[in-house]
């Protein structure tokens, strides 16, 4: 519904007003009020967006029509009504020319029409518009309440709000993904990308807020759902602004959507606890209970992934949406180590997508049957301990050899402590031992590589054995020394 305009006032047949000049844009400008005065300079007492009525008494003195009109335009007056038959029988030509030059709408008020009638007509239009907006708001509130009772309440609420506002309305979930919109595809692809970035920023801040933005030439209003530090999503409305009645309707939608999402959180909490208990049975390499409770599990062979830094709710929402899009199945549960994900080997690419989307590290197992679930879980945890990229696959870690698995922070500290006597006595001994072991503990070839005599090498190896309290004539001791040298790097 549109606010009362100057065009609507002039077209009120009972008033008999006659439009002299005015562009469509100026005539369709919202009109706040109507005021009458013959002051030579009434601008200090006027407000923006009003229509001024005058009988032209100010032009009997030194005031020119051009200067008068310029002052009105500078003050933001929306239009000028001239009452003929009081001081001037007709509209002054200079005033008509000045209004045309300044693009100020001008209309004639006939002698038979009192100024008070013009002001009253506009006041009645304002009151009628206010009543219509209140009636619209009440009717919309009732329609939204009915929509909330439907089986898919949130879907119905968003669709009803979009229809009532005659605007594109969308809802983003806690992960920043678009989950609902009406009508579908209501904004351009470029606008959607910019909007998604704005939504991500609002969710990252974690505080309740509203925001007006412009993306790809389109104005939108954004409102968060949920409580501070517990945001559940964002509602976006493609509208340059919302009046008080529309904003009250949107506030009620936010409350209903927030309540629905909070109830969903409680249900998700119960489901999460159930999945955690089912995970314990899977870790016992028995999928019987999980199959019976869930009806079906991801088809084997499966991979097991562990995400220690993931936020369970956001990751679960994102995964559920991907699951529905791809038609696949996944099992998620929360354990002390983090979120545990079990999915078919064919969906392994989703692991990389999730790591990139949430900026988290994920350890991934080799494909296994459910009878080896516990081993796969251990592989995922082992891959995480190796460190590295955002997605660490056990198969890649295993291909680098068993000794590479010793390169953990704890192993490095132990190795450095064991080799400390060697380094304090002679820093060169460590290099000597490494070259000697790399030549299969053969003195002749190792001495040549080091550029020293073989007897010197024997002496240095013997010195190292005493410092380390190792019998380097035995294979186990040499193997331990090699492990120490590898871990200390």
C-alpha positions in Angstrom: 0.0 0.0 0.0 1.3 3.5 -0.9 1.4 6.5 1.3 -0.9 9.5 0.3 0.6 11.5 -2.5 0.1 14.9 -4.0 -1.4 13.2 -7.1 -4.0 11.5 -4.9 -4.9 14.8 -3.3 -5.3 16.7 -6.7 -7.4 13.8 -8.0 -9.9 14.1 -5.2 -12.9 15.0 -7.2 -14.9 16.7 -4.4 -12.1 19.4 -4.1 -12.2 20.5 -7.7 -8.4 21.1 -7.8 -6.7 21.7 -11.2 -3.1 20.5 -11.8 -1.1 23.2 -13.6 2.4 21.5 -13.7 4.4 18.7 -12.1 6.4 15.7 -13.1 5.2 12.1 -12.3 8.1 11.6 -9.9 7.2 14.8 -7.9 3.5 14.0 -8.0 4.0 10.5 -6.6 6.2 11.7 -3.8 4.7 10.9 -0.3 2.8 13.8 1.2 3.1 14.3 4.9 0.8 17.3 5.5 -1.0 20.3 4.0 -0.4 23.9 5.4 -1.6 27.3 4.3 0.2 30.7 4.7 0.8 34.0 2.8 4.1 34.8 4.5 6.7 36.1 2.2 9.2 33.5 3.7 7.4 30.7 5.5 10.3 28.2 5.2 11.4 28.5 8.9 8.0 27.2 9.9 7.6 24.4 7.4 8.5 20.7 7.3 9.7 18.5 4.4 7.2 16.8 2.1 4.2 19.0 2.7 1.9 20.9 0.3 1.7 24.6 0.8 -1.5 26.6 0.1 -1.4 30.4 -0.5 -3.6 33.2 -1.9 -0.6 35.2 -3.2 -0.7 38.0 -0.6 3.1 37.9 -0.4 3.4 38.9 -4.1 1.8 42.3 -3.3 5.1 43.5 -1.9 8.7 43.1 -3.0 8.7 39.3 -3.0 9.2 37.8 -6.5 7.6 34.5 -7.6 11.0 33.2 -8.6 12.7 33.9 -5.2 9.6 32.5 -3.4 9.6 29.2 -5.3 13.4 28.7 -4.9 13.0 29.0 -1.2 10.2 26.4 -1.1 12.2 24.0 -3.2 15.3 24.4 -1.0 13.1 23.6 2.1 11.7 20.4 0.6 8.1 21.5 -0.1 6.4 18.9 -2.2 3.9 21.1 -4.0 2.2 24.5 -4.1 -1.5 25.2 -4.2 -2.7 28.6 -5.3 -6.2 29.9 -4.3 -7.6 32.0 -7.0 -10.4 34.5 -6.7 -9.2 36.0 -3.3 -6.3 38.3 -4.1 -5.7 37.2 -7.7 -8.4 36.2 -10.1 -6.0 33.9 -12.0 -2.7 32.2 -11.4 0.2 34.8 -11.8 2.2 34.0 -14.9 5.4 34.6 -13.1 4.5 31.9 -10.5 3.6 29.4 -13.2 6.9 30.0 -15.0 8.9 29.8 -11.7 7.2 26.4 -10.7 7.9 24.9 -14.2 11.5 26.0 -14.0 12.0 24.6 -10.5 9.9 21.4 -11.2 7.7 22.3 -8.2 4.2 20.9 -8.7 1.6 23.7 -8.9 -2.2 23.3 -8.7 -5.1 25.7 -8.6 -7.5 25.8 -5.6 -10.8 27.3 -6.8 -12.5 30.0 -4.8 -15.3 27.6 -3.8 -12.9 25.2 -2.2 -11.7 26.4 1.3 -8.1 25.6 2.2 -9.4 23.7 5.3 -11.2 21.3 3.0 -8.0 20.5 1.2 -6.1 19.9 4.5 -9.0 17.8 5.9 -9.1 15.6 2.7 -5.4 14.9 3.1 -5.8 14.2 6.8 -8.6 11.7 6.0 -6.4 10.0 3.5 -3.6 9.7 6.0 -6.0 8.2 8.6 -7.4 5.8 6.0 -3.9 4.7 5.0 -3.0 4.2 8.7 -6.2 2.2 9.3 -5.5 0.1 6.1 -2.0 -0.6 7.3 -3.1 -1.7 10.7 -5.8 -3.9 9.2 -3.2 -5.4 6.9 -0.9 -6.1 9.8 -3.6 -7.8 11.8 -4.7 -9.9 8.8 -1.1 -10.8 8.1 -0.5 -11.8 11.7 -3.5 -14.1 11.6 -2.3 -15.6 8.3 1.2 -16.2 9.8 -0.2 -17.8 12.9 -2.2 -20.2 10.7 0.9 -20.9 8.6 2.9 -21.8 11.7 0.4 -24.6 12.5 1.0 -26.4 9.2 3.2 -29.5 9.1 6.2 -27.6 7.7 5.6 -24.4 9.7 8.8 -22.5 8.9 8.4 -23.1 5.2 4.8 -21.9 5.3 5.8 -18.8 7.4 8.5 -17.7 5.0 6.3 -18.2 2.0 3.4 -16.3 3.6 5.6 -13.4 4.7 7.0 -13.1 1.1 3.5 -13.0 -0.3 2.2 -10.5 2.2 5.2 -8.2 1.7 5.3 -8.8 -2.0 9.0 -9.2 -1.7 11.7 -11.9 -1.8 12.1 -13.4 1.7 14.8 -16.0 2.6 16.1 -17.7 5.7 19.7 -18.8 6.2 20.6 -21.4 8.8 23.3 -21.2 11.5 26.0 -22.3 9.0 25.1 -19.4 6.7 23.5 -21.6 4.0 20.3 -20.6 2.3 17.6 -23.0 3.4 14.3 -21.4 2.6 13.2 -18.7 0.1 10.0 -17.3 -1.5 9.7 -16.9 -4.4 12.5 -19.2 -5.5 15.4 -17.5 -7.3 14.2 -14.0 -6.2 17.6 -12.4 -6.4 20.5 -12.6 -8.9 23.5 -14.9 -8.5 25.8 -12.0 -7.9 23.5 -10.5 -5.3 23.3 -14.0 -3.6 27.0 -14.3 -3.3 27.4 -10.8 -1.7 24.4 -11.5 0.5 25.9 -14.8 1.7 29.1 -12.9 2.7 27.1 -10.4 4.7 25.2 -13.2 6.4 28.4 -15.0 7.3 29.7 -11.8 8.9 26.6 -11.3 11.0 26.7 -14.9 12.2 30.4 -14.7 13.0 29.8 -11.6 15.2 27.2 -13.7 17.1 25.1 -10.7 18.3 21.4 -10.0 17.7 21.1 -7.3 15.2 19.4 -5.9 12.1 21.2 -4.5 9.0 20.2 -2.7 5.8 22.5 -3.5 2.9 22.6 -3.1 -0.9 24.0 -5.9 -3.1 24.1 -5.8 -6.9 21.9 -2.7 -6.9 19.2 -4.4 -4.7 18.3 -3.2 -1.2 17.8 -5.8 1.5 16.9 -5.9 5.2 18.7 -8.6 7.4 17.5 -9.8 10.8 19.2 -12.4 13.0 17.4 -15.3 14.6 18.1 -16.5 18.1 20.0 -15.1 21.1 23.4 -13.5 21.3 26.1 -16.1 21.2 23.5 -18.6 20.1 22.3 -17.3 16.7 20.3 -19.8 14.7 20.2 -18.0 11.4 19.3 -14.9 9.5 16.1 -13.7 7.7 16.7 -11.6 4.5 14.0 -9.4 2.9 14.4 -7.7 -0.5 13.0 -4.3 0.4 14.5 -0.9 0.6 12.8 -0.2 3.9 9.9 -1.4 6.2 7.3 0.8 7.8 6.3 0.3 11.4 3.5 -2.1 10.6 5.7 -4.2 8.3 8.5 -4.2 10.9 6.0 -5.4 13.6 5.0 -8.3 11.3 8.7 -9.2 10.7 9.3 -9.1 14.4 6.6 -11.6 15.0 8.0 -13.8 12.3 11.5 -13.6 13.9 9.9 -14.7 17.2 8.0 -17.6 15.7 11.0 -18.7 13.6 13.3 -18.4 16.7 10.9 -20.5 18.8 10.7 -23.1 16.1 14.5 -23.3 15.8 14.9 -23.5 19.6 12.5 -26.4 19.7 14.5 -27.9 16.8 17.6 -27.5 18.9 16.1 -29.4 21.8 15.1 -32.2 19.4 18.6 -32.2 17.9 20.1 -32.5 21.3 18.0 -35.6 22.0 19.0 -37.0 18.7 22.6 -36.2 19.3 22.6 -38.1 22.6 21.0 -41.1 20.9 23.6 -41.1 18.2 26.4 -40.9 20.8 25.1 -44.0 22.4 24.8 -45.7 19.0 28.4 -44.8 18.3 29.5 -46.8 21.3 27.9 -49.9 19.8 29.6 -49.2 16.4 33.0 -48.8 18.2 32.4 -52.3 19.5 32.3 -53.3 15.8 28.7 -54.3 16.0 26.2 -52.4 13.8 23.1 -54.4 14.8 21.7 -51.9 17.3 22.4 -48.9 15.1 20.7 -50.6 12.1 17.7 -51.4 14.2 17.2 -47.9 15.7 18.0 -45.9 12.6 16.5 -48.2 10.0 19.6 -48.0 7.8 23.2 -46.9 8.0 25.5 -45.6 5.2 26.3 -48.4 2.9 29.6 -50.2 3.4 32.4 -49.8 2.7 32.4 -46.6 4.8 35.0 -44.2 5.9 35.1 -42.7 9.4 36.2 -39.1 9.9 36.8 -37.1 13.1 36.5 -33.3 13.3 37.8 -32.1 16.7 37.1 -28.4 16.2 33.7 -28.6 14.6 30.6 -26.9 16.0 28.2 -29.9 16.0 24.9 -28.0 15.3 26.2 -26.1 12.3 28.1 -29.1 10.9 25.0 -31.3 11.3 22.7 -28.8 9.6 25.1 -28.5 6.7 25.6 -32.2 6.4 21.8 -32.9 6.5 21.3 -30.4 3.6 24.1 -32.0 1.5 22.6 -35.4 2.3 19.2 -34.4 1.0 20.7 -32.8 -2.1 22.9 -35.8 -3.0 20.4 -38.5 -1.8 23.1 -40.2 0.3 23.2 -41.2 3.9 25.6 -40.2 6.7 25.8 -40.9 10.4 27.1 -38.1 12.8 27.7 -38.4 16.5 29.5 -36.3 19.1 32.3 -37.9 21.1 35.0 -36.5 23.4 37.5 -36.4 20.5 35.0 -34.3 18.4 32.3 -34.9 15.8 32.5 -38.4 14.4 31.2 -38.8 10.8 30.5 -42.1 9.1 29.7 -41.9 5.4 29.9 -44.1 2.2 33.3 -44.2 0.5 31.6 -42.7 -2.6 30.9 -39.5 -0.7 34.5 -38.9 0.5 34.7 -35.6 -1.4 32.2 -34.1 1.1 34.9 -34.3 3.8 37.1 -31.8 1.8 34.0 -29.6 1.3 33.2 -29.6 5.0 36.7 -28.8 6.0 36.9 -25.8 3.6 33.4 -24.6 4.6 34.0 -24.5 8.3 37.8 -24.0 8.4 38.4 -27.2 10.5 40.8 -30.1 10.5 39.4 -33.6 9.8 41.1 -37.0 10.1 39.9 -39.6 7.7 40.2 -43.4 7.8 40.6 -46.0 5.1 37.4 -47.6 3.7 36.2 -50.4 6.0 33.2 -52.7 6.8 31.3 -52.1 10.0 33.1 -55.1 11.6 36.3 -52.9 11.5 34.6 -49.6 12.6 36.8 -49.3 15.8 40.0 -49.7 13.7 38.8 -47.0 11.3 38.0 -44.7 14.2 41.5 -45.2 15.5 42.9 -44.5 12.0 41.1 -41.1 11.9 42.4 -40.1 15.3 45.9 -41.2 14.3 45.7 -39.1 11.1 44.7 -36.1 13.2 47.7 -36.5 15.5 50.0 -36.4 12.5 49.0 -32.8 11.7 49.2 -31.3 8.3 46.5 -30.1 5.9 42.9 -29.5 6.8 42.0 -33.0 5.7 44.5 -35.7 6.9 43.9 -39.1 5.4 45.3 -42.2 7.2 46.3 -43.8 3.8 48.6 -40.9 3.0 50.1 -40.9 6.5 50.7 -44.7 6.3 52.4 -44.4 2.9 55.2 -42.2 4.4 56.4 -45.1 6.6 56.2 -46.2 10.2 59.0 -44.0 11.4 57.2 -40.9 10.2 54.4 -41.7 12.7 57.0 -41.1 15.5 57.3 -37.5 14.5 55.0 -36.2 17.2 55.7 -33.4 19.7 56.1 -35.9 22.5 58.4 -38.2 20.5 60.6 -35.2 19.5 61.0 -34.1 23.1 62.0 -37.6 24.2 64.4 -38.0 21.3 66.0 -34.6 22.0 66.4 -35.5 25.7 68.0 -38.9 24.9 70.4 -37.3 22.4 71.3 -34.4 24.6 74.5 -36.0 26.1 75.7 -36.7 22.5 75.2 -33.1 21.4 76.8 -31.6 24.5 79.9 -33.8 24.2 80.4 -33.3 20.4 77.7 -31.9 18.1 79.3 -33.7 15.2 78.7 -37.1 16.7 75.0 -37.0 15.7 75.9 -36.5 12.0 78.5 -39.2 12.2 76.0 -41.7 13.6 73.4 -40.8 11.0 75.9 -41.4 8.1 77.1 -44.6 9.6 73.5 -46.0 9.9 72.6 -44.8 6.4 75.6 -47.0 5.2 74.1 -50.0 7.0 76.6 -49.6 9.9 79.5 -50.4 7.6 82.6 -48.6 8.7 84.6 -48.6 5.4 81.9 -47.0 3.2 80.7 -44.7 6.0 84.2 -43.5 6.7 84.7 -42.7 3.0 81.5 -40.7 3.0 82.6 -38.8 6.1 86.1 -38.3 4.8 87.8 -39.8 7.9 89.7 -43.0 8.6 87.7 -46.1 9.5 89.5 -46.4 12.9 88.5 -42.8 13.7 84.9 -43.7 12.9 85.0 -46.8 15.1 86.3 -44.6 17.9 83.5 -42.0 17.5 80.8 -44.7 17.4 82.2 -46.3 20.5 82.2 -42.8 22.2 78.5 -42.3 21.2 77.6 -45.8 22.6 79.0 -44.9 26.0 77.3 -41.5 26.1 73.9 -43.0 25.1 74.3 -46.2 27.1 73.5 -48.3 24.1 75.2 -51.4 22.7 75.5 -50.3 19.1 76.8 -53.8 18.1 73.2 -55.1 18.4 70.4 -54.5 15.9 67.7 -53.4 18.5 70.1 -50.7 19.7 70.8 -49.5 16.2 67.1 -49.4 15.4 66.4 -47.4 18.6 69.2 -45.0 17.6 67.8 -44.5 14.1 64.3 -43.8 15.6 65.8 -41.2 17.9 67.6 -39.5 15.1 64.5 -39.5 13.0 62.3 -38.1 15.7 64.7 -35.5 16.9 64.7 -33.7 13.5 
